[in-house]
Amino acid sequence: MTNQIYQVIQNIKDLDPDIVNSLTKQCRIVLSSLEIGQDFESNSFVKTEMPKFCGTKDPRNIANIGYRYLREGKRIGILVDKTNDQNPISFEDFLHQESIEYWLEQLSSTRYKNLKTKRRLQGTQETYAYQVWKFNNWLYSREIECHRTTYYQLPEEKKKQMYLDAESQLTISDWLQGPQRNGCG
């Protein structure tokens, strides 16, 4: 689960009593402990604050309760999600890149032959495509020192390069040119 950042924008006392009464007593206590304007990460809130309100010592139960209360707070308008999780490229656009389309054709879709779905990808293709997309998003705007070598030459000069996407560094034509390899170090 990604670590979300929440901001408290409203006090529970300012809400309609019908909405407040629809919450459990423990949820009302937890949400009323938050101060307006407070920013916090969901993971740290669940690990440090929620044990104060729960009678159980099991961390899994505490986490389930904590995340449920954060979702309720967001649903009723006390919390707003400020997670800065903008992806540099949408998943659909990522799939339309030449190298990704070629790569996905090489993977099996699913072992079920008569499965009819409306999704474009299934099984192995979908799983691997999401993992490569997440890696592409992680790689975005990172500066990594790389060098290029061939089988018969020593490493050439090293240089730092900022990646805006993996497509510029990984195309089919690069792989079809010959026996070269890229190394990072």
Rosetta blueprint (number, residue, H / E / L):
1 M L
2 T L
3 N L
4 Q L
5 I E
6 Y E
7 Q E
8 V E
9 I L
10 Q L
11 N L
12 I H
13 K H
14 D H
15 L L
16 D L
17 P H
18 D H
19 I H
20 V H
21 N H
22 S L
23 L L
24 T L
25 K H
26 Q H
27 C H
28 R H
29 I H
30 V H
31 L H
32 S H
33 S L
34 L L
35 E L
36 I L
37 G L
38 Q L
39 D E
40 F E
41 E E
42 S H
43 N H
44 S H
45 F H
46 V H
47 K H
48 T H
49 E H
50 M H
51 P H
52 K H
53 F H
54 C L
55 G L
56 T L
57 K L
58 D L
59 P H
60 R H
61 N H
62 I H
63 A H
64 N H
65 I H
66 G H
67 Y H
68 R H
69 Y H
70 L H
71 R H
72 E H
73 G H
74 K H
75 R H
76 I H
77 G L
78 I L
79 L E
80 V E
81 D E
82 K L
83 T L
84 N L
85 D L
86 Q L
87 N L
88 P L
89 I L
90 S L
91 F H
92 E H
93 D H
94 F H
95 L H
96 H L
97 Q L
98 E H
99 S H
100 I H
101 E H
102 Y H
103 W H
104 L H
105 E H
106 Q H
107 L L
108 S L
109 S L
110 T L
111 R L
112 Y L
113 K L
114 N L
115 L L
116 K L
117 T L
118 K L
119 R L
120 R L
121 L L
122 Q L
123 G H
124 T H
125 Q H
126 E H
127 T H
128 Y H
129 A H
130 Y H
131 Q H
132 V H
133 W H
134 K H
135 F H
136 N H
137 N H
138 W H
139 L H
140 Y L
141 S L
142 R L
143 E E
144 I E
145 E E
146 C E
147 H E
148 R E
149 T E
150 T E
151 Y L
152 Y L
153 Q L
154 L L
155 P L
156 E L
157 E L
158 K L
159 K E
160 K E
161 Q E
162 M E
163 Y L
164 L L
165 D L
166 A L
167 E L
168 S L
169 Q L
170 L L
171 T L
172 I H
173 S H
174 D H
175 W H
176 L H
177 Q L
178 G L
179 P L
180 Q E
181 R E
182 N E
183 G E
184 C E
185 G L
